Amino acid sequence: MTNINIPVSVLNLAPIRMGQNGKDAIDAMVDLAQATEKMGYTRYWIAEHHNSPTLVSSATSILIKHTLEHTEKIRVGSGGIMLPNHSPLVVAEQFGTMATIYPDRLDLGLGRAPGTDMMTASALRRSKNDSVYTFPNDVDALLTYFGPLESQGYVKAYPGVGTNIPIYILGSSTDSAYLAAKLGLPYVFASHFAPRYMEEAISIYRNRFEPSEYLSSPYMMVCLNVIATETDEEAQREITTMQQFFLNVVRGSQNPLQPPVDNMDELWRQAEKEMANSMSSVTLLGSKDSIRSQLTSFQEKYNVDELMAVSYIYNQEKQKRSYEILKEVVDGK
C-alpha cells in the first residue's frame, strides 16, 4: 500500500497579485498561513528573492517573524535563506532571536543560490569572493552556532546557542544532495521549478546518507506545484495563472500574478510553452480524485517523507481551497 498519508507543508514566494500592492501581498501571506494552520499543515516556509518587483520575499526573516506573530502553532521557516547573501553569524542571531521568542516553531532551510540575477547578487554579497563555494562551511558554522555551549568557538550567536533550530538543505541540482547526505540533514528538492534532477537527487541523497546527531535516517521532502479544484475543467483554467508566472520567468518579464485566461496559446510561443512546461512538470492538477491518483503514482515512484506545496492561484479563496483539497487527500477524506 502506497503511503500518501504524509505531512504536508506550504511554500510561499509572497507574489503580488495584479491589482494589489506589497502590503496586500504580505497580508495575503499571513492570511494563507492562518488558513493552512487551521487545516493542519505542518510548516509554512517563505522564500528569498531579490530585485523582483512582483515578489515581496526579500527580507525573509522579517516575514517569518511577522508570520510567527500572527499564527499559533504551525512551524514557520525559510525556503530558504540563501547563504551566499548572508553572514552565518547574522543568520544565527536573527533565527536564534526568533527561536527565543517562539520556541520550537522555527525551521531554517538553506540554499546555495543567490535567489536573484548576478548583478543584484553582487550588490548583496558580503565579500567579493564567490561565497557559493563556502556553502558547506557556512552550513557547518550554523550547526555550531545553534549547538551546545561546549561546542562553540570564540564567536558565539547570542541568542542562538543551544536553540538547536532544525536545518534543512535545499537543492535544485545533485550537488546539494551529496551535501545533505554527508551532513546527515533533511533534504528538500525544488521540483516546483527545477524538476530535471529530482529523481537523481533523491537517489543520491538516500544512497549516500550518513546518520548524524540530527537525523538517524534520510528525510526527503519534495516541493511541487498544486492546483486543486472542484473539477478537472476548472483546474485547466486555474493553471493558466501558474503558466503565466513561468512565462514571466522564461521571458524575464515583471508582471504581477495574473488572473486565469481562456487560452494560453494566445500569450506564448511554442518554445516558451515548452520551457515553462518543463519547469512546472511536477504539478498535481485537478479535482480531488485526480490529485489522489497523481499523488499515489508519485508516491509509488518516490515514496517521499513530506510534501511541500506551492500553489499559484490568483483568487485567494480558491488558493486556500486548493490547499484544503490536498490536505483532505492526504488525510484520506
C-alpha positions as semicolon CSV with decimal commas, in nm:
position;residue;x (nm);y (nm);z (nm)
1;M;0,000;0,000;0,000
2;T;0,147;0,334;-0,105
3;N;0,158;0,587;0,177
4;I;0,004;0,917;0,078
5;N;-0,083;0,998;0,439
6;I;0,230;1,206;0,491
7;P;0,296;1,550;0,639
8;V;0,216;1,835;0,401
9;S;0,360;2,185;0,417
10;V;0,337;2,516;0,231
11;L;0,591;2,721;0,037
12;N;0,508;3,085;-0,035
13;L;0,710;3,319;-0,257
14;A;0,476;3,600;-0,148
15;P;0,381;3,716;-0,500
16;I;0,200;4,043;-0,566
17;R;-0,127;3,979;-0,749
18;M;-0,241;4,203;-1,031
19;G;-0,430;4,498;-0,880
20;Q;-0,257;4,460;-0,543
21;N;0,043;4,620;-0,375
22;G;0,323;4,496;-0,148
23;K;0,119;4,536;0,171
24;D;-0,165;4,333;0,016
25;A;0,083;4,056;-0,071
26;I;0,214;4,044;0,287
27;D;-0,142;4,040;0,425
28;A;-0,227;3,755;0,183
29;M;0,082;3,565;0,302
30;V;-0,037;3,588;0,665
31;D;-0,397;3,502;0,570
32;L;-0,279;3,185;0,392
33;A;-0,059;3,091;0,689
34;Q;-0,355;3,122;0,926
35;A;-0,581;2,920;0,693
36;T;-0,330;2,637;0,636
37;E;-0,252;2,626;1,010
38;K;-0,623;2,559;1,076
39;M;-0,616;2,286;0,809
40;G;-0,335;2,108;0,993
41;Y;-0,038;2,180;0,766
42;T;0,298;2,102;0,927
43;R;0,509;2,401;0,824
44;Y;0,488;2,725;0,630
45;W;0,804;2,834;0,453
46;I;0,878;3,167;0,289
47;A;1,125;3,209;0,001
48;E;1,406;3,461;-0,052
49;H;1,412;3,661;-0,376
50;H;1,576;3,994;-0,454
51;N;1,527;4,271;-0,710
52;S;1,191;4,126;-0,809
53;P;0,910;4,385;-0,818
54;T;0,647;4,109;-0,828
55;L;0,758;3,925;-0,511
56;V;0,784;4,071;-0,160
57;S;1,007;3,795;-0,019
58;S;1,341;3,978;0,004
59;A;1,371;4,022;0,384
60;T;1,274;3,662;0,458
61;S;1,349;3,660;0,831
62;I;1,125;3,966;0,885
63;L;0,838;3,793;0,702
64;I;0,895;3,477;0,909
65;K;0,878;3,683;1,231
66;H;0,560;3,854;1,106
67;T;0,403;3,514;1,026
68;L;0,502;3,363;1,363
69;E;0,342;3,664;1,531
70;H;0,009;3,604;1,355
71;T;-0,010;3,224;1,393
72;E;-0,015;2,993;1,695
73;K;0,139;2,653;1,629
74;I;0,239;2,596;1,266
75;R;0,615;2,577;1,213
76;V;0,742;2,872;1,013
77;G;1,069;2,877;0,823
78;S;1,275;2,975;0,523
79;G;1,252;2,813;0,185
80;G;1,523;2,925;0,201
81;I;1,776;3,161;0,337
82;M;2,025;3,196;0,051
83;L;2,356;3,172;0,233
84;P;2,580;3,340;-0,027
85;N;2,394;3,662;0,061
86;H;2,435;3,643;0,438
87;S;2,694;3,602;0,709
88;P;2,614;3,280;0,901
89;L;2,655;3,469;1,232
90;V;2,387;3,724;1,136
91;V;2,151;3,442;1,029
92;A;2,221;3,261;1,359
93;E;2,148;3,574;1,563
94;Q;1,826;3,651;1,374
95;F;1,693;3,294;1,391
96;G;1,823;3,248;1,746
97;T;1,627;3,557;1,850
98;M;1,309;3,431;1,679
99;A;1,354;3,086;1,837
100;T;1,383;3,253;2,178
101;I;1,054;3,437;2,125
102;Y;0,878;3,142;1,954
103;P;1,041;2,820;2,085
104;D;1,007;2,500;1,876
105;R;0,830;2,672;1,588
106;L;1,118;2,767;1,360
107;D;1,284;2,590;1,064
108;L;1,590;2,709;0,873
109;G;1,604;2,595;0,511
110;L;1,935;2,686;0,347
111;G;2,012;2,737;-0,022
112;R;2,335;2,798;-0,209
113;A;2,192;3,007;-0,496
114;P;2,164;3,385;-0,461
115;G;1,790;3,397;-0,543
116;T;1,839;3,675;-0,797
117;D;2,037;3,794;-1,101
118;M;2,417;3,819;-1,089
119;M;2,430;4,198;-1,067
120;T;2,196;4,203;-0,767
121;A;2,385;3,908;-0,618
122;S;2,700;4,116;-0,637
123;A;2,526;4,405;-0,456
124;L;2,408;4,164;-0,183
125;R;2,733;3,978;-0,134
126;R;2,920;4,009;0,191
127;S;3,252;3,962;0,010
128;K;3,389;3,979;-0,342
129;N;3,487;3,610;-0,323
130;D;3,238;3,363;-0,460
131;S;3,062;3,263;-0,140
132;V;2,866;2,992;-0,326
133;Y;3,173;2,772;-0,270
134;T;3,177;2,834;0,105
135;F;2,824;2,690;0,141
136;P;2,930;2,365;0,318
137;N;3,141;2,561;0,569
138;D;2,862;2,812;0,623
139;V;2,616;2,529;0,699
140;D;2,867;2,383;0,947
141;A;2,903;2,723;1,111
142;L;2,526;2,750;1,159
143;L;2,501;2,398;1,305
144;T;2,770;2,500;1,556
145;Y;2,608;2,835;1,643
146;F;2,279;2,659;1,730
147;G;2,454;2,376;1,918
148;P;2,556;2,341;2,284
149;L;2,783;2,591;2,460
150;E;3,072;2,345;2,489
151;S;3,098;2,304;2,111
152;Q;3,124;2,681;2,042
153;G;3,430;2,872;1,930
154;Y;3,521;3,222;2,049
155;V;3,247;3,385;1,838
156;K;2,900;3,283;1,950
157;A;2,544;3,373;1,849
158;Y;2,352;3,526;2,138
159;P;2,064;3,442;2,130
160;G;2,126;3,123;1,931
161;V;2,345;2,895;2,141
162;G;2,154;2,581;2,240
163;T;1,844;2,664;2,035
164;N;1,902;2,360;1,806
165;I;1,697;2,514;1,525
166;P;1,642;2,237;1,267
167;I;1,840;2,295;0,948
168;Y;1,723;2,170;0,606
169;I;1,938;2,164;0,293
170;L;1,752;2,291;-0,014
171;G;1,851;2,198;-0,366
172;S;1,761;2,214;-0,732
173;S;2,057;2,004;-0,857
174;T;2,250;1,699;-0,737
175;D;2,526;1,898;-0,557
176;S;2,309;1,967;-0,256
177;A;2,201;1,602;-0,236
178;Y;2,561;1,496;-0,169
179;L;2,600;1,764;0,097
180;A;2,271;1,687;0,278
181;A;2,363;1,316;0,279
182;K;2,716;1,379;0,408
183;L;2,597;1,608;0,689
184;G;2,307;1,380;0,781
185;L;2,049;1,657;0,739
186;P;1,697;1,658;0,593
187;Y;1,685;1,740;0,222
188;V;1,427;1,942;0,028
189;F;1,423;1,929;-0,351
190;A;1,285;2,220;-0,558
191;S;1,074;2,023;-0,805
192;H;0,831;2,315;-0,822
193;F;1,062;2,496;-1,068
194;A;1,362;2,268;-1,138
195;P;1,235;1,911;-1,166
196;R;1,503;1,787;-1,406
197;Y;1,737;1,633;-1,145
198;M;1,473;1,535;-0,889
199;E;1,492;1,158;-0,936
200;E;1,872;1,153;-0,941
201;A;1,899;1,384;-0,637
202;I;1,656;1,172;-0,431
203;S;1,852;0,859;-0,515
204;I;2,193;1,017;-0,432
205;Y;2,064;1,152;-0,102
206;R;1,914;0,821;0,010
207;N;2,205;0,604;-0,103
208;R;2,476;0,822;0,048
209;F;2,303;0,933;0,366
210;E;2,523;0,921;0,677
211;P;2,334;0,914;1,010
212;S;2,411;1,215;1,232
213;E;2,316;1,361;1,568
214;Y;2,040;1,546;1,380
215;L;1,885;1,258;1,188
216;S;1,918;0,879;1,203
217;S;1,777;0,805;0,856
218;P;1,716;1,012;0,539
219;Y;1,428;1,259;0,547
220;M;1,329;1,353;0,194
221;M;1,094;1,642;0,121
222;V;0,985;1,744;-0,228
223;C;0,837;2,080;-0,316
224;L;0,586;2,070;-0,602
225;N;0,306;2,275;-0,757
226;V;-0,054;2,202;-0,666
227;I;-0,362;2,333;-0,844
228;A;-0,653;2,151;-0,679
229;T;-1,011;2,249;-0,767
230;E;-1,364;2,109;-0,761
231;T;-1,344;1,979;-1,119
232;D;-1,071;1,892;-1,368
233;E;-1,212;2,152;-1,610
234;E;-1,178;2,429;-1,352
235;A;-0,817;2,326;-1,285
236;Q;-0,732;2,362;-1,655
237;R;-0,840;2,723;-1,633
238;E;-0,679;2,799;-1,293
239;I;-0,343;2,659;-1,403
240;T;-0,311;2,940;-1,658
241;T;-0,212;3,174;-1,370
242;M;0,083;2,945;-1,293
243;Q;0,164;2,914;-1,664
244;Q;0,178;3,294;-1,690
245;F;0,402;3,300;-1,382
246;F;0,650;3,065;-1,550
247;L;0,620;3,253;-1,881
248;N;0,734;3,557;-1,681
249;V;1,040;3,360;-1,567
250;V;1,118;3,243;-1,920
251;R;1,088;3,594;-2,064
252;G;1,244;3,773;-1,769
253;S;0,938;4,000;-1,765
254;Q;0,800;4,152;-1,448
255;N;0,425;4,108;-1,442
256;P;0,240;4,054;-1,114
257;L;0,047;3,728;-1,063
258;Q;-0,222;3,732;-1,332
259;P;-0,584;3,614;-1,332
260;P;-0,654;3,297;-1,533
261;V;-0,712;3,327;-1,909
262;D;-0,914;3,124;-2,161
263;N;-0,629;3,047;-2,397
264;M;-0,257;3,044;-2,316
265;D;-0,169;2,986;-2,681
266;E;-0,258;3,348;-2,747
267;L;0,011;3,452;-2,495
268;W;0,311;3,224;-2,552
269;R;0,514;3,092;-2,842
270;Q;0,574;2,718;-2,874
271;A;0,934;2,738;-2,745
272;E;0,822;2,943;-2,443
273;K;0,543;2,696;-2,374
274;E;0,789;2,405;-2,376
275;M;1,032;2,583;-2,142
276;A;0,759;2,689;-1,898
277;N;0,604;2,340;-1,901
278;S;0,939;2,171;-1,839
279;M;0,993;2,392;-1,532
280;S;0,648;2,313;-1,394
281;S;0,620;1,946;-1,496
282;V;0,593;1,827;-1,133
283;T;0,242;1,956;-1,065
284;L;-0,060;1,793;-0,903
285;L;-0,357;1,919;-1,105
286;G;-0,732;1,872;-1,100
287;S;-1,019;1,753;-0,883
288;K;-0,975;1,567;-0,555
289;D;-0,989;1,229;-0,733
290;S;-0,729;1,341;-0,987
291;I;-0,499;1,476;-0,712
292;R;-0,534;1,149;-0,519
293;S;-0,447;0,940;-0,822
294;Q;-0,149;1,162;-0,920
295;L;-0,015;1,170;-0,564
296;T;-0,049;0,792;-0,532
297;S;0,153;0,745;-0,854
298;F;0,413;0,996;-0,733
299;Q;0,449;0,815;-0,401
300;E;0,466;0,472;-0,566
301;K;0,771;0,601;-0,751
302;Y;0,943;0,827;-0,494
303;N;0,792;0,750;-0,152
304;V;0,897;1,087;-0,007
305;D;0,862;1,167;0,365
306;E;0,690;1,504;0,328
307;L;0,539;1,718;0,054
308;M;0,570;2,094;0,036
309;A;0,314;2,256;-0,194
310;V;0,326;2,588;-0,372
311;S;0,000;2,699;-0,529
312;Y;-0,005;2,987;-0,779
313;I;-0,376;3,060;-0,787
314;Y;-0,494;3,416;-0,845
315;N;-0,812;3,405;-0,637
316;Q;-0,712;3,381;-0,271
317;E;-1,020;3,181;-0,166
318;K;-0,956;2,929;-0,446
319;Q;-0,592;2,911;-0,339
320;K;-0,699;2,819;0,015
321;R;-0,943;2,564;-0,124
322;S;-0,658;2,409;-0,324
323;Y;-0,460;2,353;-0,002
324;E;-0,774;2,220;0,166
325;I;-0,828;1,962;-0,109
326;L;-0,465;1,846;-0,089
327;K;-0,494;1,807;0,289
328;E;-0,818;1,610;0,253
329;V;-0,644;1,378;0,005
330;V;-0,350;1,300;0,237
331;D;-0,590;1,261;0,531
332;G;-0,787;1,004;0,329
333;K;-1,108;1,209;0,324
